[in-house]
Amino acid sequence: MIKFDESVYEKLILFRSFIKIRKIQDSLTQLRINKEEQSILKETFKTYNQVFRENNTNPAEYASMSLAAMVKNESLTLEQIDEILFIIVEDSLFNAYVYKLSNEQLKINGQRLVNWKLPNNNKILDNIGGKSSKDFIICGYRLIESSQGSVESLRMTMIDSRQHQIYDKDKDTTYDIVYPTIVEFDFRRQLLHIRTQEIDNFINADERFSTMSGRIKNTLDFIDSFQKPISYKKISNFKEILFDIEENLLIEVREKIDKELDSFKEPVKTFCDAIEKRYTNRDDTISTLDYVKTSIQTIIAMNIDRNPLGDIVGIRFRNNVEDKNQYSEITILDKRNHCISSDNLYWLNLAVLLDVKSVEFLKLILFIENQTSIVNLEFSFETGNIKLLKNTAGEDGAMPNQIKYDSVLNELSQFF
């Protein structure tokens, strides 16, 4: 019988919503050891999983047992377990609220970084159950230095200083969990990122932990408490930025479609004249010609080359009215991930969109560096919200990762 370190297991299982077999396997290949050692660790982890799975059907539990057993038999060190957790969390938190950083610099050898009291290394397990007067504990960080000796990126992994309970309705049971957050001071793109996971089924938790609005405010309060904090501000024009992204992806597509439509100008006019002559009782708000044109535009959109960067498959925007409490909302969302230009609603409401030049929500499929990324962009809590989604089954069900997140931000941050 294989034995495992129970104290390590009890801490690991607090990350049950992050402990996934595939993510652990991927993290083992990122440890700073040679490939032969990585291969041995993956094989050991696989073997232990098979053993512990015989008496436990919960993947998070038998995977945690396997890692704890690898500590027990000294295949893995506690430092490596911390690194595995750091990688897993980093490759799981892709619901990001972004803010604009000031032009300040953070020096590698400056007093400001010293005063922030960052840990010397990843100490996630050590901090579980630890006491703190604040709501967060910084467990580790990644720091990238620029050639000028300043910080290019500082990415911190934090946990709530208290544990939480969640309710699993499928199993009618409660679990204790640790909730991590990533905060990144991204001087390359002049952005502050707060990366979280969706909050679900918290039991008897304070609103500053159990609601997203409370959690984001709480996180901002925490980084504001740093000695000489870095200044930032909300991206209050994010709705206008989303409109710019929509135009960047679709304006050339629209021009191609309109050019194709021109070649049908005469037969379309003849057809519409015949319809109006025979059927005189009609809606005057939209002409017969506009109705017919939008249908043809939709058909053409299904048959032309797309923007090579990607497609917009969902959009939400409002009309422009004087009373902001009374408005009409237009939502187009294609569940098959077809471009919104292949939907009649887009063409019927295009004039409204071009008038307001403001978008509440976009869903994108981006093709960057031979990878497909599905991204939701939304104006939320008066700033930008960027959420990477799991790819659909037709795209191998690929989960997002840090590489994808960086490539998406590289592409989108030019608009910020």
N, C-alpha and C positions, 0 to 999 in steps of 0.2 A: 504493500500500500504506500503510495506517495504521500508524504506529509508536506504541509505548507505552513508558512509563518502566519499565525492567526492575527497578530497585531497588524501586520502589513495588509492582510486581507481585509480586516475591519475598516481600514482607512481607504483602501482602493475601492471597495464596494460603495462608498459614499459618492463616487463618481459614476454610478451605474448608468446614467443616461449618456455617458460619453464612452464607456467601455464597450467597444465593438471589436469583434474578432479581426476584421479586415484592417481597421485603423491601427490596432496593435501590431499586426504583421508589417504594415507600412512603416510604423515608427521604429521597429527593430532594424530596418534597413537604413535608418537615418542616424543611428547611434554612431559615435565616433570610434568605431572599431573596424578592423579589416573585413572584407567581404566573406571570407571563410568563417570568421566568428559569427557574423550576421546570419549566415546560412545555418550554422549549428543552433543558434538561438531560435530561429524560426522553426526548425525541426523539433526542438525540445518543447517549444510552446505548443506545437501541433499535437505532439504525443501526449502531453499533460492534459490538453483539452479533451482528447478522446477518453482518457481515464476518468476525469472529473465529471464528464458529461453523462456517464453511466448512472450516476445518482443525483444529477441535477440538470433540469431542462432549461434553466435560465442562462443564456449565453453570457450576460454580464457577470453572473456569479461564478460560473466555472472558468471563465477567462481570468477573473480576478484571483481565483484559487491557483490557477496555473502560474500567473506572475508571482504570487506569494510563494509558491513551491520553488520557483527558480531563484528566489532570494534565499530560501531555506537551504538549497543545495549549492548555493554560491555561483550559480550560472549568471545571475544579475546582481549588481550592487544596488544599494538604496539610492545612490546618486543616479544610476541609470534608470531606476524606476521613476524618479523625479523627472528625468529627461523625457521618458516615454509619456508621462502625464502631460508635460508641457507641450509636446508635439501633438498629442491627441486633442487637447483643448484648443490649440491653435488651429487645427484642421477641422474643428467643429463649430466654432463661433463665427457665423457669417451673417448675422443680423446686426448691421453696423449703423450707428448714428454718427454723422460726420459734421465737424465744425471747422471753420477757417482759422488757422493759426496766424498769429502776428508774425512780423518779419524778424523777431528776435532769434538769436542763436543760443544753443546750449553747448558750452565748451566741455570737451572730454575731461580736462583737468581743472575745470572751474569749480568754485566753491558751491555754486548753486546745485550741481549734481551731487556733491557730497552731502549737502544739507537735506536732500530728499531722502537720504538713508535707505537706499536700495540694498537688498541683500547681496552678499558676495556671490552667491550661486543659487540654483534652483533648490528651494527647501519646502516643497509643497507638503510632503508627508509630515515634516516636523511642525508645520504650522496648523495642522488639523487638530482642533481641540485647544489651541493656544488662546490665551487671553489677550484682548486688545481693547483700548478705550475708544477706538474708531470702528466704523462699520466694515472696513476692508483690511485685509492683510496682503501686502505684496509678497508673493511667493517666489518670484523669479523674473528675469527680464532678458531680452535680447537687445543688444546695442550695436548699431552699425556706425562706424566712424567715417567721416568724410576726409578727403585728402588734406583739408585745411585744419584738421584737429578739432572740428566741431562734430556734434551729433547729427547724423543723417536720419536715423530712426531709433527711437527708444520704444520697445514693445514690452509692456509689463503684464504678467499674468497675476491676477489677484483672486482671492476667495473671500466670500463674506465671512466676517469674524464670528458668525454664529451659524450653526447648522439649521436646516429646515426640514420639514416633513412634507411629503407629497402623498397624494392618494391615488392608487392604481385601481380604477373602477373595474377593469377586466378581471383582476384577481381579488378585488374587494379587500385590499390590504394597504397599509401605509409603510413608507420607507423614509429613513433618514438620508439626507443628501447634503453634499457640498455644492455650492453654486459658484462657478468661476466667471470672471469677466476679464477681457483683454482691453487695455488702454494703450493706444499707440500715439506718441508724438512723432508725426511723420513730416519732417522738415523738407524732405524731397518734394512733396506735393503741397506743403503748407496746409496740412490737414491734421485734425485731432480725430481719432477713431475711438469710439466706444463700442466694443463688440460683445454681444450678448446672445443668449438663447431665448427662445420663446418661453414665457412664464406660464406654467399650466399646473393646476391642481395643488397649489400651495395650501397648507392647512394652518389656520390661525396665525398667519404671518402679517406683520405690519405692512401697510401700503407701500412704504418705501422699499420693501423687498418683493412684495407679491404683485405689484403692478409695474408695467414697463415705464410709465411716466414717473412713478416714484423712484424706480431704480436708476433711471438716467439722471434725474435730479440729484440723487444721493451720490452717484459716481462723480458728477461734476463738483459737488460740494467737497468730496474727498480730495480731488486733485487741486481744488482751489485752496485747500488747507496746507499744501506744500509751502515751504519757505521760499518766497519769491517765485510764485507760480508763473508758468508761461501763459500769456494772454491768448484768448480765442474769442470767437463770436459765432452766433448762429448763422447758417447760410440762409438768410431770410428770403433771398430771391431764387430759391431752389425750383419753384414752379416755372419761372422763366427759363431757368437752366434746362429743365426737362423739355420745354418747348424747343429750345435750341438743338437738343439732342434729336428730337423728333424730326426737325427740319433737316438736320445733317444727314439722317438716314433715309429720309423719304422724298426730299425735294427733287433729286435727280430721277427717282422712280416716277414721281408725278409728271415730270417733264417728258419722260419717255412715253408715258401713257397718253398724255395730251397730244403728243406728236402723232401717235398711232391713231388717236381718235379723229384728228383732222382729216385723215384719209377717208373717213366715212361721213364727212360733213354733209354732202349733198343727199345721199340715200337716207340718212337719219332725219334731215329736215323734211324730205318728201314724206317719209313715214309719219312723222309727228303732225304734219299738216293734215294728212288723211285722217288720223285719229281724232284731231280736234274738230274737223269738219263733221264727222259722224257722231261724235259724243260731245255734246255741248255742256253737259252738266258735270263740272269737275272742280277740284280744289285749286283756287287761284294763288295760294301761297307758294307752291312749287309748280313750275311750268311742266308741261308734258315733255318738252325738250330736255329739261334738267333731269326728270325721272329717267328718261331713256339713256341720257348720257352717263348717269351714274351706274346704270346696269352694264353698259358697254365698258366703262372704265374698270369695273370690278372684274369682268371677264378678261380684259387685256392684262390686268394686274396678275392674274393667275398664270400668264403665259410669257412673261418677260423676265429677263435676268434681274436678280435681286442686287441690292447693295452688298458688295463682297464682305463688308465688315459685319453685317448681320441684319436682323429684321426686328420690327416692333410688332409684337403679337398681342399686346394689350395696352389700352390707354383709357384714362378718365379725365375729363375736363368739364368746366362749367361755362354756362353762357355769361355774358356781361350784362349785369343789371344794376340799377342804382341802389336798390335795397339789397344789401348783401345777405340778409336773412331769407330772401326769397330768390331762388335761382333754379334753373334746370340743369341736370347733370347728365352728361353723355358718357356711357361706358361701353367700350368695345373690347371683348376678350374672347379670343379664339382658342378653344380647348384643344384643338389639333395643332396649335402653334403655327397657324398660317398668318401671314402678314395682314395687318389691319387694312391695307390698301385693297385686299381682295374681299372686303366687306362693304356692302352698300352704305351702311351707316357712316362709314368714314367719309365717303364722298358727299353724302347728303349734309353732313355737319362740318365739312371742311371750312366753309366760310366763317362759321362761328369760331373754330379753332384759330384761324388766321387773324381773326379780329381780336380775340382775347389774348393771344400769345402767352398762354399760361396753361400748364398741365399739372394735374394733381398726382397722377400715377402713370408710370410706364412699365411694361413688361418687355424685356429685350431677350433675344437670342443672339449672342455675339460669337463670331468665329475669329478667334485670336490665336496665333501661333499653333495652328492645327488642333486647337481645342475648342469645344463648344461649351459656352457658359450661358446659363439661364439666370437672368437678373431682374429683380423687382426694384424699381426706384420710386420713392414716394416722399412727398412733403409731410413730415410728421414731427410733432412737438416743436414746430416752428424752425425746423432745420431739415437736412437731407437724411433719408434713410435708404441704405443700400443692402439688399438681401440677396445672397446667392442661393439658388435652389438646386435640389437634386435633379439631374437630367432625367428625362422620361425614359421608360423602358426601351423605346425604340433607339435610344442613344446609349444603350448598355447600362442604364441606371447609375451613371457615374456620379459620385458625390463630389461636392466642391472641395477644394484644398487651398492651402496658402498660396501656391503658385498661381492658381486661377484667380484668387482674390487680387493678387498684385497685378496680374495682367489686365484684369477688368478696370482696376483703379488707374493704371497707367493710361488706358484709353479714355476713360471718362473724366479724369481730373483736369484735362485740358479745357473742359467747359466750366469748371469751378473757378 
